[in-house]
Amino acid sequence: MTEKGFYYKDTLYTRDDVKKIYTANGSGGPKRMGVHLTDGRKILINAVALELNGVKAKTGFFSGTNEVFEGLRAYFEGLST
């Protein structure tokens, strides 16, 4: 991720490339976020699978989320506005 946008599969995407963002509870498990891009690609992010600088993020038992996930959500929401 950069201030200009983010890379996904070796392609740089900018603010204009983010079409839709949604979050959902994972059926009693961790939260998930979907990012729809204008080229038809979809990125699915599971909160429990995230790492930051090589350290696995700890997901809250009841919340199903963590700081890394919330940071990513804020990043993508900032791009889509």
MIFIMI-638667 format. One record per atom (N, C-alpha, C): residue number from 1; atom name; x, y, z. Coordinates in pm, 1 decimal. Example, Ala and Ser with C-alpha at 12.3 -4.5 7.8 and 13.67 -1.06 7.14 Angstrom:
// MIFIMI-638667
+-----+-------+----------+----------+----------+
| num | atome |     east |    north |       up |
+-----+-------+----------+----------+----------+
|   1 |     N |   1319.0 |   -569.0 |    780.0 |
|   1 |    CA |   1230.0 |   -450.0 |    780.0 |
|   1 |     C |   1320.0 |   -330.0 |    780.0 |
|   2 |     N |   1285.0 |   -225.0 |    708.0 |
|   2 |    CA |   1367.0 |   -106.0 |    714.0 |
|   2 |     C |   1290.0 |      3.0 |    787.0 |
+-----+-------+----------+----------+----------+
This chain:
// MIFIMI-638667
+-----+-------+----------+----------+----------+
| num | atome |     east |    north |       up |
+-----+-------+----------+----------+----------+
|   1 |     N |     84.6 |   -117.0 |      0.0 |
|   1 |    CA |      0.0 |      0.0 |      0.0 |
|   1 |     C |     89.5 |    123.8 |      0.0 |
|   2 |     N |     47.3 |    221.2 |    -75.9 |
|   2 |    CA |    118.1 |    348.0 |    -82.5 |
|   2 |     C |     15.7 |    460.4 |    -75.1 |
|   3 |     N |     64.0 |    582.9 |    -72.7 |
|   3 |    CA |    -29.2 |    695.0 |    -72.9 |
|   3 |     C |    -99.7 |    709.2 |   -207.2 |
|   4 |     N |    -39.3 |    656.0 |   -312.5 |
|   4 |    CA |   -100.0 |    662.0 |   -445.7 |
|   4 |     C |   -206.2 |    555.0 |   -464.8 |
|   5 |     N |   -196.5 |    446.3 |   -390.4 |
|   5 |    CA |   -290.4 |    336.0 |   -406.1 |
|   5 |     C |   -233.4 |    209.9 |   -343.6 |
|   6 |     N |   -265.1 |     95.0 |   -402.6 |
|   6 |    CA |   -217.5 |    -32.6 |   -349.9 |
|   6 |     C |   -191.3 |   -127.3 |   -465.6 |
|   7 |     N |   -106.3 |   -223.4 |   -439.1 |
|   7 |    CA |    -74.1 |   -324.9 |   -539.0 |
|   7 |     C |   -149.9 |   -452.8 |   -507.1 |
|   8 |     N |   -205.8 |   -511.0 |   -610.6 |
|   8 |    CA |   -270.1 |   -641.9 |   -599.6 |
|   8 |     C |   -232.0 |   -719.4 |   -724.5 |
|   9 |     N |   -166.6 |   -831.3 |   -704.8 |
|   9 |    CA |   -119.1 |   -915.4 |   -815.2 |
|   9 |     C |    -42.3 |   -833.2 |   -918.6 |
|  10 |     N |     57.5 |   -758.4 |   -869.6 |
|  10 |    CA |    150.0 |   -679.2 |   -952.1 |
|  10 |     C |     84.2 |   -566.2 |  -1030.2 |
|  11 |     N |    -36.5 |   -527.2 |   -995.6 |
|  11 |    CA |   -104.3 |   -415.4 |  -1060.7 |
|  11 |     C |   -129.6 |   -307.0 |   -957.4 |
|  12 |     N |    -97.6 |   -182.3 |   -992.9 |
|  12 |    CA |   -124.5 |    -70.2 |   -903.5 |
|  12 |     C |   -268.0 |    -23.5 |   -923.2 |
|  13 |     N |   -342.0 |    -18.2 |   -813.9 |
|  13 |    CA |   -479.3 |     31.8 |   -815.2 |
|  13 |     C |   -484.4 |    161.5 |   -736.6 |
|  14 |     N |   -563.8 |    256.0 |   -785.0 |
|  14 |    CA |   -577.6 |    385.6 |   -719.1 |
|  14 |     C |   -717.8 |    399.8 |   -661.9 |
|  15 |     N |   -743.3 |    515.4 |   -606.2 |
|  15 |    CA |   -873.9 |    548.1 |   -547.7 |
|  15 |     C |   -987.5 |    522.9 |   -647.0 |
|  16 |     N |   -966.4 |    557.7 |   -771.6 |
|  16 |    CA |  -1071.8 |    543.1 |   -872.4 |
|  16 |     C |  -1100.6 |    398.3 |   -909.3 |
|  17 |     N |  -1010.4 |    306.2 |   -875.4 |
|  17 |    CA |  -1028.1 |    165.7 |   -910.2 |
|  17 |     C |  -1111.7 |     88.0 |   -808.3 |
|  18 |     N |  -1135.2 |    146.3 |   -691.5 |
|  18 |    CA |  -1214.8 |     79.8 |   -588.3 |
|  18 |     C |  -1361.6 |    112.5 |   -613.2 |
|  19 |     N |  -1436.6 |      8.0 |   -646.2 |
|  19 |    CA |  -1578.2 |     26.0 |   -681.3 |
|  19 |     C |  -1669.7 |      9.9 |   -560.2 |
|  20 |     N |  -1641.4 |    -92.1 |   -476.9 |
|  20 |    CA |  -1730.0 |   -123.6 |   -364.6 |
|  20 |     C |  -1650.2 |   -193.8 |   -255.8 |
|  21 |     N |  -1686.9 |   -166.8 |   -130.4 |
|  21 |    CA |  -1625.3 |   -232.8 |    -15.3 |
|  21 |     C |  -1737.6 |   -283.3 |     74.4 |
|  22 |     N |  -1722.0 |   -403.4 |    125.5 |
|  22 |    CA |  -1820.3 |   -453.0 |    221.8 |
|  22 |     C |  -1750.3 |   -537.2 |    327.5 |
|  23 |     N |  -1806.8 |   -541.7 |    444.6 |
|  23 |    CA |  -1758.0 |   -629.2 |    550.1 |
|  23 |     C |  -1872.4 |   -718.4 |    594.4 |
|  24 |     N |  -1835.2 |   -836.2 |    640.4 |
|  24 |    CA |  -1936.2 |   -931.8 |    685.7 |
|  24 |     C |  -1878.7 |  -1014.1 |    799.1 |
|  25 |     N |  -1966.3 |  -1054.9 |    889.9 |
|  25 |    CA |  -1924.3 |  -1148.2 |    993.1 |
|  25 |     C |  -1906.7 |  -1283.6 |    929.0 |
|  26 |     N |  -1812.2 |  -1358.0 |    976.6 |
|  26 |    CA |  -1782.4 |  -1487.1 |    917.9 |
|  26 |     C |  -1858.3 |  -1600.8 |    981.4 |
|  27 |     N |  -1988.2 |  -1591.9 |    991.8 |
|  27 |    CA |  -2071.7 |  -1699.4 |   1049.2 |
|  27 |     C |  -2021.7 |  -1741.6 |   1186.9 |
|  28 |     N |  -2009.1 |  -1646.4 |   1276.4 |
|  28 |    CA |  -1961.6 |  -1675.8 |   1411.3 |
|  28 |     C |  -1811.1 |  -1676.3 |   1421.2 |
|  29 |     N |  -1742.1 |  -1652.9 |   1312.1 |
|  29 |    CA |  -1596.2 |  -1650.1 |   1311.3 |
|  29 |     C |  -1544.2 |  -1511.3 |   1285.9 |
|  30 |     N |  -1424.6 |  -1503.2 |   1232.5 |
|  30 |    CA |  -1365.3 |  -1371.5 |   1207.0 |
|  30 |     C |  -1436.6 |  -1295.0 |   1097.3 |
|  31 |     N |  -1420.9 |  -1163.4 |   1101.3 |
|  31 |    CA |  -1481.1 |  -1078.8 |    998.6 |
|  31 |     C |  -1408.6 |  -1096.1 |    866.2 |
|  32 |     N |  -1481.7 |  -1066.4 |    760.7 |
|  32 |    CA |  -1427.6 |  -1069.7 |    625.3 |
|  32 |     C |  -1459.9 |   -939.6 |    556.4 |
|  33 |     N |  -1370.1 |   -901.4 |    465.9 |
|  33 |    CA |  -1391.3 |   -779.9 |    388.5 |
|  33 |     C |  -1373.1 |   -814.1 |    242.0 |
|  34 |     N |  -1460.7 |   -758.5 |    160.5 |
|  34 |    CA |  -1450.0 |   -775.1 |     16.4 |
|  34 |     C |  -1427.8 |   -639.8 |    -47.9 |
|  35 |     N |  -1335.8 |   -635.6 |   -143.0 |
|  35 |    CA |  -1309.0 |   -513.0 |   -216.8 |
|  35 |     C |  -1332.2 |   -544.7 |   -363.9 |
|  36 |     N |  -1426.3 |   -475.8 |   -424.5 |
|  36 |    CA |  -1456.4 |   -494.2 |   -566.6 |
|  36 |     C |  -1384.5 |   -384.7 |   -644.2 |
|  37 |     N |  -1314.8 |   -424.4 |   -749.3 |
|  37 |    CA |  -1239.1 |   -330.4 |   -831.0 |
|  37 |     C |  -1308.7 |   -309.4 |   -964.6 |
|  38 |     N |  -1282.4 |   -197.3 |  -1026.9 |
|  38 |    CA |  -1350.2 |   -162.8 |  -1151.9 |
|  38 |     C |  -1315.7 |   -256.7 |  -1266.4 |
|  39 |     N |  -1202.1 |   -328.6 |  -1257.6 |
|  39 |    CA |  -1166.8 |   -423.1 |  -1364.6 |
|  39 |     C |  -1229.2 |   -560.5 |  -1343.6 |
|  40 |     N |  -1316.3 |   -572.6 |  -1242.3 |
|  40 |    CA |  -1386.3 |   -697.9 |  -1217.9 |
|  40 |     C |  -1320.3 |   -787.1 |  -1114.4 |
|  41 |     N |  -1198.6 |   -756.2 |  -1074.5 |
|  41 |    CA |  -1132.6 |   -836.5 |   -971.9 |
|  41 |     C |  -1197.4 |   -810.5 |   -836.5 |
|  42 |     N |  -1190.6 |   -913.0 |   -751.1 |
|  42 |    CA |  -1241.2 |   -901.6 |   -614.6 |
|  42 |     C |  -1132.5 |   -949.4 |   -519.6 |
|  43 |     N |  -1110.8 |   -872.6 |   -414.6 |
|  43 |    CA |  -1015.4 |   -910.6 |   -311.0 |
|  43 |     C |  -1096.6 |   -948.5 |   -188.6 |
|  44 |     N |  -1074.5 |  -1067.0 |   -135.5 |
|  44 |    CA |  -1141.6 |  -1112.5 |    -14.4 |
|  44 |     C |  -1037.9 |  -1123.3 |     96.4 |
|  45 |     N |  -1062.3 |  -1056.0 |    208.1 |
|  45 |    CA |   -966.9 |  -1050.0 |    318.4 |
|  45 |     C |  -1032.3 |  -1106.0 |    443.3 |
|  46 |     N |   -969.6 |  -1204.8 |    503.8 |
|  46 |    CA |  -1017.3 |  -1267.4 |    625.9 |
|  46 |     C |   -933.5 |  -1213.4 |    741.4 |
|  47 |     N |   -995.5 |  -1159.0 |    844.8 |
|  47 |    CA |   -924.2 |  -1094.6 |    955.5 |
|  47 |     C |   -823.2 |  -1186.9 |   1021.9 |
|  48 |     N |   -854.3 |  -1313.4 |   1033.3 |
|  48 |    CA |   -766.4 |  -1405.9 |   1104.5 |
|  48 |     C |   -639.4 |  -1438.0 |   1025.0 |
|  49 |     N |   -637.7 |  -1411.0 |    896.8 |
|  49 |    CA |   -523.5 |  -1445.8 |    812.6 |
|  49 |     C |   -420.2 |  -1333.6 |    800.3 |
|  50 |     N |   -442.6 |  -1220.5 |    864.0 |
|  50 |    CA |   -357.0 |  -1103.5 |    843.0 |
|  50 |     C |   -231.2 |  -1104.5 |    928.3 |
|  51 |     N |   -124.5 |  -1051.1 |    867.9 |
|  51 |    CA |      1.7 |  -1028.2 |    936.8 |
|  51 |     C |     46.9 |   -886.8 |    905.8 |
|  52 |     N |    121.4 |   -827.4 |    996.7 |
|  52 |    CA |    180.4 |   -696.2 |    974.2 |
|  52 |     C |    327.0 |   -705.7 |   1013.0 |
|  53 |     N |    414.1 |   -680.4 |    915.9 |
|  53 |    CA |    558.7 |   -690.1 |    937.1 |
|  53 |     C |    599.0 |   -826.2 |    993.1 |
|  54 |     N |    538.7 |   -931.3 |    942.8 |
|  54 |    CA |    573.2 |  -1067.6 |    981.7 |
|  54 |     C |    511.9 |  -1115.2 |   1111.8 |
|  55 |     N |    429.4 |  -1033.7 |   1176.3 |
|  55 |    CA |    367.1 |  -1071.0 |   1302.9 |
|  55 |     C |    218.5 |  -1094.4 |   1279.5 |
|  56 |     N |    171.7 |  -1213.8 |   1316.8 |
|  56 |    CA |     30.6 |  -1247.6 |   1299.5 |
|  56 |     C |    -55.9 |  -1163.0 |   1392.7 |
|  57 |     N |   -160.1 |  -1103.9 |   1337.0 |
|  57 |    CA |   -250.7 |  -1020.4 |   1416.1 |
|  57 |     C |   -339.0 |  -1107.5 |   1503.9 |
|  58 |     N |   -360.3 |  -1065.5 |   1627.4 |
|  58 |    CA |   -446.7 |  -1140.2 |   1719.3 |
|  58 |     C |   -589.9 |  -1093.1 |   1701.1 |
|  59 |     N |   -677.1 |  -1186.4 |   1668.9 |
|  59 |    CA |   -817.5 |  -1157.0 |   1644.1 |
|  59 |     C |   -897.0 |  -1177.4 |   1771.6 |
|  60 |     N |   -979.9 |  -1079.2 |   1804.8 |
|  60 |    CA |  -1063.2 |  -1087.8 |   1924.0 |
|  60 |     C |  -1164.4 |  -1200.5 |   1913.5 |
|  61 |     N |  -1183.8 |  -1273.0 |   2021.7 |
|  61 |    CA |  -1275.2 |  -1387.0 |   2023.2 |
|  61 |     C |  -1418.3 |  -1344.3 |   1993.6 |
|  62 |     N |  -1463.8 |  -1237.1 |   2054.9 |
|  62 |    CA |  -1601.1 |  -1192.0 |   2036.1 |
|  62 |     C |  -1616.6 |  -1096.5 |   1918.9 |
|  63 |     N |  -1514.3 |  -1015.1 |   1895.3 |
|  63 |    CA |  -1525.7 |   -914.0 |   1789.2 |
|  63 |     C |  -1501.5 |   -971.9 |   1650.7 |
|  64 |     N |  -1415.3 |  -1073.6 |   1640.0 |
|  64 |    CA |  -1383.3 |  -1131.2 |   1509.7 |
|  64 |     C |  -1297.0 |  -1040.4 |   1424.2 |
|  65 |     N |  -1233.8 |   -942.4 |   1486.1 |
|  65 |    CA |  -1152.9 |   -847.1 |   1411.4 |
|  65 |     C |  -1023.9 |   -816.8 |   1488.0 |
|  66 |     N |   -936.5 |   -737.9 |   1427.0 |
|  66 |    CA |   -811.5 |   -698.5 |   1491.1 |
|  66 |     C |   -767.1 |   -563.3 |   1435.6 |
|  67 |     N |   -658.3 |   -508.5 |   1490.4 |
|  67 |    CA |   -611.2 |   -376.3 |   1450.0 |
|  67 |     C |   -571.1 |   -371.4 |   1302.4 |
|  68 |     N |   -508.5 |   -475.4 |   1254.0 |
|  68 |    CA |   -463.9 |   -478.0 |   1114.6 |
|  68 |     C |   -585.1 |   -474.9 |   1021.1 |
|  69 |     N |   -685.3 |   -555.7 |   1050.8 |
|  69 |    CA |   -806.8 |   -559.6 |    970.4 |
|  69 |     C |   -875.3 |   -423.0 |    970.8 |
|  70 |     N |   -887.4 |   -362.2 |   1088.2 |
|  70 |    CA |   -953.1 |   -232.0 |   1098.0 |
|  70 |     C |   -872.9 |   -125.0 |   1024.4 |
|  71 |     N |   -739.9 |   -135.3 |   1027.5 |
|  71 |    CA |   -656.2 |    -42.4 |    953.1 |
|  71 |     C |   -675.6 |    -56.8 |    803.1 |
|  72 |     N |   -685.4 |   -181.7 |    756.3 |
|  72 |    CA |   -710.6 |   -206.1 |    614.0 |
|  72 |     C |   -847.7 |   -153.8 |    573.0 |
|  73 |     N |   -944.6 |   -176.8 |    657.3 |
|  73 |    CA |  -1079.7 |   -128.5 |    626.0 |
|  73 |     C |  -1080.3 |     23.8 |    615.5 |
|  74 |     N |  -1013.7 |     91.7 |    708.6 |
|  74 |    CA |  -1006.0 |    237.8 |    703.3 |
|  74 |     C |   -932.6 |    283.1 |    577.3 |
|  75 |     N |   -828.5 |    210.7 |    539.7 |
|  75 |    CA |   -753.9 |    244.5 |    418.6 |
|  75 |     C |   -842.9 |    235.1 |    295.5 |
|  76 |     N |   -911.3 |    122.0 |    279.9 |
|  76 |    CA |   -997.5 |    103.1 |    163.3 |
|  76 |     C |  -1117.6 |    197.4 |    164.8 |
|  77 |     N |  -1174.7 |    223.3 |    280.7 |
|  77 |    CA |  -1285.7 |    318.4 |    288.6 |
|  77 |     C |  -1238.1 |    457.9 |    250.7 |
|  78 |     N |  -1116.0 |    493.2 |    287.9 |
|  78 |    CA |  -1059.5 |    622.0 |    250.2 |
|  78 |     C |  -1038.4 |    633.2 |    100.3 |
|  79 |     N |  -1006.9 |    521.5 |     36.1 |
|  79 |    CA |   -988.6 |    521.6 |   -109.1 |
|  79 |     C |  -1120.9 |    533.7 |   -180.9 |
|  80 |     N |  -1226.9 |    478.3 |   -123.9 |
|  80 |    CA |  -1354.3 |    474.7 |   -195.4 |
|  80 |     C |  -1437.0 |    601.3 |   -178.3 |
|  81 |     N |  -1391.9 |    696.1 |    -97.9 |
|  81 |    CA |  -1470.1 |    818.6 |    -79.0 |
|  81 |     C |  -1433.6 |    925.8 |   -178.0 |
+-----+-------+----------+----------+----------+
